[in-house]
Amino acid sequence: MSKLVDQGENDVLQVYLGSQSKRATHYLGLFKNNSEGRAKWQASTAYNQGDLVEPTTPNGYVYECTQAGTSDASEPTWPTTIDDTVVDGTVTWKCLRICEPGDEARLPGMSAWQASTAYSQGDLVKPTTPNGFYYRCTVAGTSDTAEPTWPTEIGQTVVDGGVTWECAGVAIEEETGANYARLSLAQASWTITDDLAEYPQQTFEAGAAWGLVYGYFIAASADDAGPLLWVETFSDGPYDIQNQGDLIKITPKVRASG
């Protein structure tokens, strides 16, 4: 870790949060895993290869069916090491990762796939119907008139007209709007100690059932126009917010690396 005790607050935050950090205000928001098509595990249920589930008690991981079959009457003990597998009745599940802080899956502006569109190498898209994954263009070209069948195995590719897409990771969506309004973080309220910047505790109140909330981000803007400057997962796992009025209390912290 870098030791930054001899630098002023603005310089420290510039190290933490990049070139956007000298603005007077940052913004705090929440993100959750995109669980479209990702149901809770169910007993005695037929699953197909490629199906995605979460445990009935969320543990921060998603599991992919690699061997089709019927699940057991009792829920398995889920592995929490990436790529480890577990047998569940006649089904085999593989542990998939949740994106780590800083993954490009959380960058704002990642658009949905479009037909007959020129894409460049490195472009990122999501399916028009989210499936919990995002895709990176590895061969530039023009997309087909019909959307491809997206692979759900990280590293697998699919040809789409003149474009080749690679399944690049699990997509985590930032939440905005009335229920996930971004909270402003005034520059003067950051406390700097060595390589840690900390902000007073902030509270989000759920305006609805939010589902799984995995962590927080700090952005340069109050809306989607600004880049994410820092993303942090909750160390004790995701929170399953099922009720209006539920509270999430967050003490924003960022650390310099180096």
Secondary structure, DSSP 8 states (H G I E B T S, - for coil): ----TTS-HHHHHHHHH-GGGGSSEEEEEEEEE--TTEEE--TT-EE-TT-EEE-SS--S-EEEEEE-EE--SS------STT-EEEETTEEEEEE----TT-GGG-TT-EE--TT-EE-TT-EEE-SS--SEEEEEEE-EE--SS------STT-EEEETTEEEEEEEE-EEEE-SSTT--EEEEGGG-EEETTEEE---EEEE-SS--EEE-EEEEESSSSTTS-EEEEEE-TT--EEE-STT-EEEE--EEE---
